[in-house]
Amino acid sequence: MSSRADSPALAGLRARIAQLEGGGAGARGTLPFGIPRLDRRLPGGGLALGCLHEIAGGGAGADDGAAATCFAAGIAARTRGRVLWCVARPDLFAPGLEQAGLPPDRLIHVEAGDHRAVLACMEEALRHGALGAVVAETPRLPMAVSRRLHLAAKEGGTLGLALRRWRQGAAGAQDFGQPTAAMTRWRVSALPSAPLPVPGVGRARWRVELLRVRAGEGFEMELEACDGTGHLGLPADVADGSAAAEDRRQDAAG
């Protein structure tokens, strides 16, 4: 099973499918997360640059929304250059972004008024090509709009992150299940942090789910939240020998 999954023929077929879909990562390269157990599951070994990616919280609560926002900030922080962050409401918490590795001197903040204007700003910024990443917070991402954004990201060679946020509870979250042209679709949920041997709060933990990826398969994994450089961490109890052995067995079975 594993030899078939790793065969050059299958890898070439996946690359050809990605090229036909207009989402190949070869032209612009990839942005690795720096965690081998995560990167090896992504085509090209990381997030495809010059493409659109989609991120949402695991629920409608503030904790999951904050986790998804920091996940996006950590990705954007590891790109080069300024980052444009488009919102419809003035509720962006800059200190939280800085803790995830994105300081104010790299951030360009745009308050566009409504989600249509947010997406229009994102498209123009992606096409401009002078930014490291463009993040847009939006409750809706229609297929036609996502295609334009993906093509604009390819044209400008800029990483695009559509951060799905809704304020209508489960009714608004249903739109997240609709198909889009994004290369990957992520869902991030907050988990309890690991207990410390002394009083205090440990590093935040997230359940990170890759729900869709072109030319690849989805997965989920428990990770530590982004640090001050935008990098995720692998919890010690997940990285021990038993967990690594189980991961190898899953790879062989898949």
ChimeraX attribute file (.defattr): number of C-alpha atoms within 10 A of each C-alpha:
attribute: neighborCount
match mode: 1-to-1
recipient: residues
	/A:1	9
	/A:2	12
	/A:3	8
	/A:4	11
	/A:5	14
	/A:6	10
	/A:7	10
	/A:8	11
	/A:9	11
	/A:10	12
	/A:11	16
	/A:12	11
	/A:13	12
	/A:14	17
	/A:15	21
	/A:16	15
	/A:17	15
	/A:18	19
	/A:19	14
	/A:20	10
	/A:21	13
	/A:22	16
	/A:23	25
	/A:24	25
	/A:25	23
	/A:26	14
	/A:27	12
	/A:28	15
	/A:29	16
	/A:30	20
	/A:31	19
	/A:32	19
	/A:33	21
	/A:34	13
	/A:35	15
	/A:36	12
	/A:37	15
	/A:38	18
	/A:39	17
	/A:40	13
	/A:41	17
	/A:42	22
	/A:43	22
	/A:44	17
	/A:45	19
	/A:46	20
	/A:47	23
	/A:48	26
	/A:49	26
	/A:50	29
	/A:51	30
	/A:52	31
	/A:53	26
	/A:54	26
	/A:55	26
	/A:56	30
	/A:57	27
	/A:58	21
	/A:59	18
	/A:60	18
	/A:61	14
	/A:62	11
	/A:63	16
	/A:64	21
	/A:65	24
	/A:66	19
	/A:67	26
	/A:68	26
	/A:69	25
	/A:70	24
	/A:71	28
	/A:72	26
	/A:73	26
	/A:74	26
	/A:75	24
	/A:76	29
	/A:77	26
	/A:78	18
	/A:79	17
	/A:80	12
	/A:81	14
	/A:82	19
	/A:83	26
	/A:84	23
	/A:85	24
	/A:86	29
	/A:87	26
	/A:88	19
	/A:89	13
	/A:90	12
	/A:91	8
	/A:92	16
	/A:93	10
	/A:94	14
	/A:95	12
	/A:96	15
	/A:97	24
	/A:98	22
	/A:99	17
	/A:100	26
	/A:101	22
	/A:102	26
	/A:103	18
	/A:104	14
	/A:105	9
	/A:106	17
	/A:107	20
	/A:108	13
	/A:109	16
	/A:110	17
	/A:111	16
	/A:112	17
	/A:113	13
	/A:114	13
	/A:115	19
	/A:116	16
	/A:117	16
	/A:118	21
	/A:119	26
	/A:120	16
	/A:121	20
	/A:122	28
	/A:123	23
	/A:124	15
	/A:125	25
	/A:126	30
	/A:127	21
	/A:128	15
	/A:129	18
	/A:130	15
	/A:131	21
	/A:132	22
	/A:133	30
	/A:134	26
	/A:135	28
	/A:136	25
	/A:137	25
	/A:138	21
	/A:139	19
	/A:140	22
	/A:141	24
	/A:142	13
	/A:143	14
	/A:144	10
	/A:145	17
	/A:146	22
	/A:147	17
	/A:148	17
	/A:149	29
	/A:150	26
	/A:151	21
	/A:152	25
	/A:153	28
	/A:154	25
	/A:155	15
	/A:156	19
	/A:157	23
	/A:158	27
	/A:159	30
	/A:160	30
	/A:161	27
	/A:162	26
	/A:163	27
	/A:164	23
	/A:165	24
	/A:166	23
	/A:167	11
	/A:168	10
	/A:169	12
	/A:170	11
	/A:171	10
	/A:172	15
	/A:173	21
	/A:174	11
	/A:175	15
	/A:176	20
	/A:177	9
	/A:178	11
	/A:179	13
	/A:180	20
	/A:181	25
	/A:182	24
	/A:183	23
	/A:184	22
	/A:185	24
	/A:186	23
	/A:187	25
	/A:188	29
	/A:189	21
	/A:190	24
	/A:191	17
	/A:192	11
	/A:193	15
	/A:194	15
	/A:195	11
	/A:196	10
	/A:197	7
	/A:198	7
	/A:199	7
	/A:200	8
	/A:201	11
	/A:202	14
	/A:203	16
	/A:204	17
	/A:205	23
	/A:206	24
	/A:207	19
	/A:208	23
	/A:209	19
	/A:210	20
	/A:211	16
	/A:212	18
	/A:213	19
	/A:214	20
	/A:215	19
	/A:216	15
	/A:217	13
	/A:218	15
	/A:219	14
	/A:220	14
	/A:221	14
	/A:222	18
	/A:223	20
	/A:224	22
	/A:225	26
	/A:226	25
	/A:227	17
	/A:228	16
	/A:229	16
	/A:230	25
	/A:231	20
	/A:232	21
	/A:233	19
	/A:234	18
	/A:235	16
	/A:236	11
	/A:237	10
	/A:238	14
	/A:239	14
	/A:240	11
	/A:241	10
	/A:242	11
	/A:243	13
	/A:244	13
	/A:245	12
	/A:246	11
	/A:247	15
	/A:248	13
	/A:249	12
	/A:250	11
	/A:251	13
	/A:252	12
	/A:253	10
	/A:254	11
